[in-house]
Amino acid sequence: MPVKGFTYVKAPAEFNSFVTLLKSTGYVTGATIKGAKYKKDVQVVVLLAQYNAKITKGLDKLTIKKVLDGATSGLVAIAGNKKVKDYAMVGTHVRAIDLNGITVVVTYIKGGKLLELFAPTSKTVLAYSALYLASAKAHGQKLAK
């Protein structure tokens, strides 16, 4: 999804294992990871995965909170509940998880798209999340409610 002011570049190599892990579950039919570059530096790493049709059908019936509960359970267990916060953003919800030095924002877009964003600070990743979701909405994506 195009985001004004950012260009997409290859993600740092240490993030490639996320794509491999997601694909190995059998729950997703595809996943991609990119770095979102602003000026000279990669500011955010963007992971977008497409759930398979069977899982998508079930997820699209759930509330965004229930989807995020399932999608973030492993990260929440690592971080602890005190480092997890939900935000309302562009008509949907996102969950931010602070993992001591990196913040992950997770959301779900109707039609089986899992979006995970990684950045060193919550301020950076939340600002980019709002821009990304606004762009997705402007391009006809149905954000989960």
SULQUISUL-V40066 format. One record per pair of residues at least 12 apart in sequence whose ideal C-beta (glycine too) atoms are under 8 Angstrom apart, sorted by the first residue. I is the first residue (numbers start at 1). J is the second residue. Records with the same first field share a line. If there is no record, write none. Layout:
I->J / J
This chain:
1->132 / 135 / 136 / 139 / 141
2->135 / 139
3->36 / 128 / 131 / 132 / 135
4->131 / 135
5->38 / 131
6->36 / 37 / 38 / 43 / 44 / 128 / 131
7->36 / 37
8->34 / 35 / 36 / 37 / 46
9->34 / 35 / 37 / 42
10->34 / 35
11->33 / 34 / 35 / 42 / 45 / 46
12->35 / 42 / 45
15->33 / 45 / 47 / 118
16->33
18->31 / 33 / 47 / 116
19->31 / 32 / 33 / 47
22->47 / 49
26->52
27->51 / 52 / 55
28->49 / 50 / 51 / 52 / 114
29->50 / 51 / 52 / 53
30->49 / 50
31->47 / 48 / 49 / 50
32->47 / 48 / 49
33->45 / 46 / 47 / 48
34->46
36->128
43->119 / 124 / 128
44->117 / 118 / 119 / 124 / 125 / 128
45->117 / 118 / 119
46->115 / 116 / 117 / 132
47->114 / 115 / 116 / 117 / 118
48->113 / 114 / 115 / 116
49->113 / 114 / 116
50->112 / 113 / 114
51->112 / 113 / 114
52->112
53->112
55->112
56->111 / 112
59->108 / 112
60->110 / 111 / 112
63->145
64->92 / 93 / 107 / 108 / 144 / 145
65->86 / 93
67->108 / 144
68->86 / 93 / 94 / 95 / 106 / 107 / 108
71->106 / 108 / 114
72->84 / 95 / 97 / 106
75->97 / 99 / 104 / 106
76->97
78->99
79->97 / 98 / 99 / 100
83->97 / 98 / 99
84->96 / 97 / 98
87->126
89->107 / 126 / 129 / 130 / 133
90->130 / 133 / 134 / 137 / 143
91->137 / 143 / 145
92->107 / 109 / 133 / 143 / 144 / 145
93->107 / 144 / 145
94->106 / 107 / 126 / 129 / 133
95->107
96->122 / 125 / 126
98->122
101->120
102->118 / 119 / 120
103->118 / 119 / 120 / 121 / 122 / 124 / 125 / 126
104->116 / 117 / 118 / 125
105->117 / 125 / 126 / 129
107->129 / 133 / 143 / 144
108->144
109->136 / 141 / 142 / 143 / 144
110->141 / 142 / 143 / 144
111->141 / 142
113->141
115->132
117->129 / 132
